[in-house]
Amino acid sequence: MNILFSHPDFIVIDKPPGTTMHDPQEGVVHQAEMAFGLSDLHLVHRLDDGTSGCLILATNRAAAAHFELLFRTHQVQKYYLALSDKKPKKKQGTILGDMKNRRQGQHILLKSRHNPAITQFFSYGFDGAPRAFVVRPLSGKTHQIRVALKSLGSPILGDALYGGTHSDRLYLHAWCVAFQWHGESIAVFSCPQQGEAFINPVFSTWLNSQSDPALLAWPTAPGRPNA
C-alpha cells in the first residue's frame, strides 16, 4: 500500500487487490492508518475487494462531507482498466440500464432505465495478451463495471462471480481519479503492479503509451441517474 497523492484534507492510496473495505481490523482504513501513522481517516468511496488502484481517504470529517457532495453530484471522474480474454460484442460505446440484485451477491443489467447504471468504455486488442478496456463509470452502482463487461460478453479476467476465466486476481484496476478541490485541479494515476497479465510486457508497453484518459473521445454523457 502506497500513498499516491497527499493533501492536508485527503490522501489517495494505491489499494492492493484483495484488501477489504469494511473489516475494522483488516479493512483498508485500519491498514492505511497503521501503514502511514495516521488517524481518523474516512472512506469517501469504495472499491470491490478484488479491485486495486486509486482510493481516496479523507483526513477529517469536513473533507469527508465535501467529498460526499462531489461524488453525489458526479464531480469526481473515475477511470478504470480491466482485462478480459473474451472479445466484446462491440469495441466501444455506452452500456446503460437499471441493475437488480440477483443471487449469491450477483447483480444483473436490465433493459429498463428508471435509475440506470451508465458505463462508457473503449477496448483494445493485442497479440499475446488479454484485451484491455478503459472504462468510465458515470454512476456508482455496486459491481457496475463487472456487470457491464459481462453484458458485452467479456467478463473480467479472474471474475468468478460473473463468469470470468479463472486467473491469479480480479483484473480490474482504478487507474485515475480526477476532481476539483476548492479550485485546485487534482488528477491522480496508478499503474497496476500486481497480476501476471497486468505486468505482461505487451500490456505494459501499451499502457505506457497512453495519456490522460479524459482526452479520449468519450461520447456526450447521457442523462444522469437520479441517485
C-alpha angles and dihedrals in degrees: 000000000000135000108242096182133008128202130163089250101041148357129220111216132192100241114212118228113263096031110130125223105219113032106115092216104030101025125116096257093054092044092050093048091051095043097048102030093244134135138200095032116168131209110231098174137005142236125197113261092252095047119096134196140053115023123168119218119185117222096209139025095251091055091047090054091050091050089051087058093046093051094042091053093044095245095135114082115210127191125188138191119218133175129209134174091210124085113239125236088243132015099227141001146091126304111206131179147104117276127223133193109246120174140308091018095308126135128200133207117240131202091235120095107201095123102357135191108235118203127173123194149171122202130205127196126211140184110244099011139068119270114272126222127198105204133191115190113203093190133040109236125152111267089356098150093041092052092043094054092045088055088057091054090253109104112187116268109260094017100128092171092063101034100270120156113267112264143153094275144352103281098220119115132179098230102178143005120193131181146136115262109196091320097321117114111228125189120167126185133196123191112208113252103175128070131055094247093049092053092045105127092231092057094038092053091050093047092050089056093055122098130196108333089215087072094061115109095262113179121245107285113255121227114308121243117255095241 
